[in-house]
Amino acid sequence: MAAERALAMATCTAPVNIAVIKYWGKRDTDLILPINSSLSVTLHQDQLKTTTTAAASRDFTEDRLWLNGAEVDVGHPRVQACLREVRRLARKRRGGSEDTATLGLLSYKVHVASENNFPTAAGLASSAAGYACLVSALARLYGVEDELSEVARRGSGSACRSMWGGFVQWQRGERPDGTDSLAHQVAPETHWPELRVLVLVVSGKKKPVASTAGMQTSVETSPLLKHRAEVVVPERLAQMIRHIRERDFEGFGQLTMQDSNQFHATCLDTFPPIFYLNDLSRHIIALAHRYNTHHGHTKVAYTFDAGPNAVIFTLADTVDEFVEVVRCSFPPATNGDQFVRGLPVGSAALSQELMAAVVTEPVPGAVQYILHTKPGPGPQLVDDPSQHLLGADGLPRRHA
């Protein structure tokens, strides 16, 4: 048994989440405690996920971390906070028991390898999926089954929401130690089977102002952000939960767009102002409103996180037509066959009235691709050893 425990390994996957009531601003930067509660939709891991393998061995001489194949600094305070918290929970769970295998494991150094199947740091919630996955893999490695959203929050605030599938609320909490700043599921991913998500990727580039730096400047300088946190968000959260429970797309869609717009207004109200949206983002916003106006009700709803990529919520029966509208508005440059990825999308013929009302001046090549997905589950354990990102030597496997 001792030889078997010389190398212990666990692999998990974790999802991206997209906030429909946004989190922006911390009241405690060390514990990552937000100034307002938030609510998100967890996206399906078949299309967007992080995979992380954590391994512990008595042969490892130091903790090491690889991200998308490149070694990065394992000493990053947020990575260390997650490691420290999961190990603390593991020790607490043992409660002085003589489980020598686990006690030995806790004394070993760890190697962690993580990979995203989507662009990192481009405003697609890569840190949320990444830290949720790190915490999930470490918890599996050490046999921890406690409430883990609080630990994931220590890595990245929105990571706590990626610990659950479906529709998730992150409660701001009141306690200064953050023990009540947790995420919980409002409804499972199976609750609204018709809901679909289209991610319009306009830029895979790293964003100009990192979220962490941006939100602290907003907290310090934006009166609108203070009003939003104290007055607007509490009321909107109650409304949004009601829309989700009733599967009311009209209400859900309008509130999603309004909250996205207000979040970006707080960025503009920050001094100096922060611009996460670009001209193309604004073009997509105008397109969505023209499309809804043409149909006479809310058929698509946009939201933008801290980046220029649009996330569009719609229902399954609208996907084919709206994707064709996007294709006509932003004709693909060279990747016509790869322009739509993820869940299948059928073809649609657009009426002349729709084309005239909605598709204005086409902008070729502006949207790199569309990712079609839907709500999905929280972190998953990967049982298949061939899927581990680390080999038996504890180093990243070379993919063919």
RAURSUL-V956656 format. One record per pair of residues at least 24 apart in sequence whose C-alpha atoms are under 7 Angstrom apart, sorted by the first residue. I is the first residue (numbers start at 1). J is the second residue. Records with the same first field share a line. If there is no record, write none. Layout:
I: J  J
This chain:
5: 101
6: 57  58
7: 55  56  57
8: 55  56  57  141
9: 53  54  55  56  141
10: 53  54  55  137  140  141
11: 52  53  54  137  381  382  388
12: 51  52  53  133  136  137  379  380  381  382
13: 49  50  51  52  133  379  380  381
14: 49  50  51  129  132  133  162  378  379  380
15: 42  43  44  45  48  49  50  129  162  378  379
16: 42  43  48  49  125  126  128  129  162
17: 41  42  43  125  161  162
18: 42
20: 256  259  303
21: 237  256  259
22: 259  263
24: 215
25: 215  216  218  219
26: 216
31: 154  178
32: 153  154  157
33: 172  178  181
34: 172
35: 172  229
36: 172  229
37: 170  171  172
38: 169  170  171
39: 168  169  170
40: 167  168  169
41: 166  167  168  375
42: 162  165  166  167  375  376  377
43: 373  374  375  376
44: 373  374  375  376  377
45: 376
47: 342  373
48: 117  118
49: 116  117  129
50: 114  115  116  117  129  130  133
51: 114  115  116  133
52: 112  113  114  115  133  134  137
53: 112  113  114  137  388  389  390
54: 110  111  112  113  137  138  141
55: 110  111  112  394
56: 105  108  109  110  111
57: 108  109  110
58: 108
60: 109
61: 109
62: 109
63: 109  110  111
64: 110  111  112
65: 111  112  113
66: 112  113  114
67: 113  114  115
68: 114  115  116
78: 154  155
79: 155
81: 154  155
82: 135  151  152  154  155
85: 151
86: 138  139
89: 144
90: 142  143  144
102: 142
111: 394
113: 389  390  396
119: 204
121: 206  207
122: 204  205  206  207  307
123: 207  305  306  307  309
127: 156  159
128: 156  158  159  162
129: 159  162
131: 155  156  159
132: 159  160  162  163
133: 379
136: 379
149: 182  183
150: 179  181  182
162: 378
163: 378  379
164: 377  378
165: 189  376  377  378
166: 375  376  377
189: 375  376  377
192: 247
194: 315  316
195: 314  315  316  374
196: 313  314  315  316  373  374
197: 311  312  313  314  372  373  374
198: 311  312  313  370  371  372  373
199: 310  311  312  370  371  372
200: 309  310  311  367  369  370  371
201: 309  310  367  368  369  370
202: 308  309  366  367  368
203: 308  309
207: 307
211: 306
217: 270
218: 267  270
221: 270  271
222: 266  269  270
224: 266  269
225: 266
250: 298
253: 298  300  301
254: 301
256: 301  303
257: 301  302  303
260: 303  304
276: 306  307  308
277: 307  308
278: 308
281: 308  309  310
287: 358
290: 357  358
291: 358
294: 354  357
320: 345  346  347  348
321: 348
324: 348
325: 359
328: 359  362
329: 359  362  363
330: 362  363  364  365  366  367
331: 363  364  365
332: 364  365
333: 364  365
339: 369  370
340: 369  370  371
341: 370  371  372
342: 371  372  373
343: 372  373
